[in-house]
Amino acid sequence: MQKLKNFRYSISWAIVILILSGINGKYIRKIHFQWFPIPKFTDKVVHFSMYFIFTALLILSLIEIYPNKKFKILFISSIIAFCYGVLMEVLQKFLFIGRSAEVLDVVANTTGIIACLVIIEIYKQRKSRFLEKL
């Protein structure tokens, strides 16, 4: 039960992604601001951000289960996030009404996952260099 508790935030975020992925496209297109035009690539930024956050939450969840196993944590987190992103695209293609799958969405998801891994690695290196100076 404790292991499942570690995943409460990543599971909650996965539910948010599921809900947003399942919303009918015609309702999403109605969201606009007269004073701020929304660029066409905005949905790719949203995909990038959602999977960046999802990967970070998965990593935080797995740290408690696999302490001191950095590669395993990063690998499992990225695989789970990637597979979930592909699953959402498959559901959009075959199950969700008013939605369609796009390969570029998977690319944006994957870019968010990779960016999360890179930023975590950069942070860890800089943090350890800082601690060595103390």
C-alpha positions in Angstrom: 0.0 0.0 0.0 2.9 2.4 0.8 4.3 1.9 -2.7 1.0 2.9 -4.2 0.9 5.9 -2.0 4.2 7.1 -3.5 2.5 7.3 -6.9 -0.5 9.4 -5.8 0.8 12.5 -7.6 1.8 10.8 -10.8 -1.5 8.9 -10.9 -3.4 12.1 -10.3 -1.4 13.7 -13.1 -2.1 10.7 -15.4 -5.8 11.2 -14.8 -5.5 14.9 -15.7 -3.8 13.9 -18.9 -6.5 11.3 -19.6 -9.3 13.8 -19.1 -7.6 16.5 -21.3 -6.9 13.9 -24.0 -10.5 12.8 -24.0 -12.1 16.2 -24.3 -13.9 16.6 -27.6 -11.8 18.7 -30.0 -14.6 21.1 -30.9 -14.8 22.3 -27.2 -11.0 22.8 -27.1 -11.1 25.0 -30.2 -13.7 27.2 -28.6 -11.2 28.3 -26.0 -9.7 31.5 -27.1 -8.9 35.0 -25.9 -9.8 38.0 -28.0 -6.9 40.0 -26.5 -4.3 37.1 -26.9 -4.2 35.1 -30.1 -3.2 31.5 -29.4 -0.6 30.2 -31.8 -1.2 26.9 -33.7 1.8 25.2 -32.1 0.3 25.7 -28.6 -1.0 22.1 -28.3 2.6 20.8 -28.8 3.8 23.0 -25.9 1.0 21.6 -23.8 2.0 18.1 -24.7 5.7 18.9 -23.9 4.7 20.4 -20.6 2.3 17.6 -19.5 4.8 14.8 -20.2 7.7 16.8 -18.7 5.7 17.1 -15.4 4.5 13.5 -15.6 8.0 12.2 -16.0 9.2 14.3 -13.0 6.4 13.0 -10.9 7.2 9.4 -11.8 10.8 10.0 -11.0 9.8 11.4 -7.6 7.6 8.4 -7.0 10.2 5.9 -7.9 13.0 7.4 -5.8 11.3 6.0 -2.7 11.0 2.5 -4.2 14.5 2.3 -5.8 16.8 4.4 -3.7 20.3 4.8 -5.2 19.3 3.2 -8.5 19.4 6.3 -10.7 19.5 4.6 -14.1 16.6 2.3 -13.2 14.5 5.2 -12.0 15.1 7.3 -15.1 14.6 4.4 -17.4 11.3 3.2 -15.9 9.9 6.7 -15.6 10.7 7.5 -19.2 9.3 4.2 -20.5 6.1 4.6 -18.5 5.6 8.2 -19.6 6.3 7.3 -23.3 4.0 4.3 -23.3 1.2 6.4 -21.6 1.6 9.1 -24.3 1.3 6.5 -27.1 -1.7 5.0 -25.3 -3.4 8.4 -25.2 -2.8 8.8 -28.9 -4.3 5.4 -29.7 -7.3 6.2 -27.5 -7.7 9.5 -29.3 -7.7 7.7 -32.6 -10.1 4.9 -31.8 -12.1 5.7 -28.7 -12.4 9.4 -27.9 -15.0 11.3 -30.0 -13.9 14.3 -31.9 -10.2 13.6 -31.4 -7.5 12.3 -33.7 -4.0 10.9 -33.2 -0.9 12.8 -34.3 2.6 11.6 -34.6 3.8 15.1 -33.7 2.0 14.8 -30.4 4.1 11.7 -29.6 7.2 13.7 -30.6 6.2 16.6 -28.3 5.6 14.1 -25.5 8.9 12.4 -26.0 10.7 15.8 -26.2 9.1 16.7 -22.8 10.3 13.4 -21.3 13.8 13.8 -22.6 14.0 17.4 -21.5 13.0 16.4 -18.0 15.7 13.8 -17.9 18.3 16.2 -19.1 17.3 19.0 -16.7 17.4 16.5 -13.8 20.9 15.4 -14.8 22.2 19.0 -15.2 20.7 19.9 -11.8 22.3 16.9 -10.1 25.7 17.8 -11.6 25.6 21.4 -10.6 24.3 20.6 -7.2 27.1 18.1 -6.5 29.7 20.7 -7.8 28.2 23.3 -5.5 28.3 20.9 -2.5 32.0 20.0 -3.2 32.9 23.7 -2.9 31.5 23.8 0.7 
